[in-house]
Amino acid sequence: MRFWITMVTVLVLDQLSKLWVAGSLTVGESKPIIDGILNLTYVHNRGAAFSILQGQYWFFISMALLVSIILIIYNLKYSPVRWLQYSTALIVGGSIGNVIDRWFYGSVRDFISIGWFPVFNVADMAIVTGGALVMLYVLLYDITLEK
């Protein structure tokens, strides 16, 4: 259940935050939260991180769905350790959140802006955090398929 609850929580938080921002700001509008550090900046990103590969709509959808399916099957078949259940759930929840955006809006709705860093969203944070946790697990522990 850890995997499913975490995945659904990420997905719900991602979509609710995007709905809130879309209802509060117009595309391109920016509002400071912490002056000079953190802004809400509503943009639509048709690419990946740093806006690379602009317009590769089907590539992003198919890769996100492929990764999500593989990680779901992995969790169903092997019942990995808690750490991997949480981290893979973050990746799947974030990936599905961005797929929803691409499918319904043709782009990903981003809104968190920190300094010079590209604008991102809750799904992006979940994907990066989940990926980092998986890498940390690989570096720190033996990889086994047992609990």
N, C-alpha and C positions, 0 to 999 in steps of 0.2 A: 504493500500500500504506500510505502514511502515514495516510491517512484511516481505513482499516479497522482498522489496528493500534491507533491512538489511540482509536477508538470502542469497540472490544472491551475495551481496557485499562480505560477509564473504567467501562464496564458491569460488568466483573468486579470491580474495586475497590469500586464502589458496592454491588453485591449481597453481596459477601463481608463488607464492613464492617457492613451492615445485619443479616446473619445473625449475626455475632459479637455485636453489641449486643443483638439480640433474645434471644440465648442467655445473655447476661450480666446483663441488667437486666430488670425488669418495667416495663410501661408506666407512666409517671409517675415512675419512680425516677430519681434524679440522683446522680452521683458526681463530686466535684471532681478535676480533673486538675492544674490550676494554680489554687490557692486564690484565689477572688475574681475570676478572669479566665476560665478555661476549664473547662467541665463536660461530662460525658457525661450527657445528659438524654433519656431515651427517650420519645418521644411519637409519636402517630399524627395526621397532619394531613390532614383531609378537604378542605382548601381549597388555595389557592395561597400565594404568598409572603405573609407576615404573616397567614396564615389567612383571607385574603379569599375570597369566593365559596364559602363552605362548601357541600359537598354537590353541587357541579356536576361529578359523576363523569364523565359522558359528554362534557361539554364539554372537560375537561382531557385525557382520553384522545384524543379526536378531534383537538384542536389539536396535541398533542404528536406524534401520528402524522403529521398533515399536514405540520408543519414538518420532521419527520425525513425523510419521503418527498421533499419538495422539495429538502432539502439533499443527500440521497443522489443524486438525479437530477442535481443541479447538479455534484456531484463526478464522477459517471460521464461526463456529457456534455462538460464543459468542462475537466476537469483543471486546477483553479485553482492559483495559486501556493501554495507550502508553507504560508505563514502562514494562508491561508484553509482549506487542507486540515485543519490541526491545529485551528483554531478551530471550524470547522463540525463536526468529529468530536467535539469536547468537547460541543457543543450536542446532537448526535444521541445520543451515549452517555448523557449525563445525562437527556435526555428519555425515552429507552427505559427507563432504570433506574427512573424514577419511574412510567412507564406499567406496568411489571411490578408495582410495589407496588400501584398503584391496582387493577389487574386481579385480583391474587391476595389482597390484604388489604383492599381497599376504601378505602385511604388510603395516604399516603406515610409511610414510617418515617423520622423525623428524630431526630437524636441529638447534634449538635454545638451547644453553647450557649456563646456568648461575651457576657458582660455582659448588657446590656439587649436585645441583638439577638435576633430570633426564632430558634428552634431550626431547624437545617438539616442537610443530609447531603452526601455526596460528589457525588451527581448535581447537587444545587443549585449546588455550587461549580463544577462543570464547565460548567453552563449559563451561569452568570453570567460566568465567566472567558472562555468561548468568545464570548459576546455582546459583552463588552468588547473582546476582540481584534478582532472583526469591525468594531466601531465605530472602533477605533483605526486599523485598516487603511484604512477609508473616509476617515478624516480625514487620514491621512498619505500615501496613495498614490493614483495614478490608478486607477480601476477599469477593468480590462480582463479579458477572458476568456482571455487568453494566459498562458503560463507566465512 
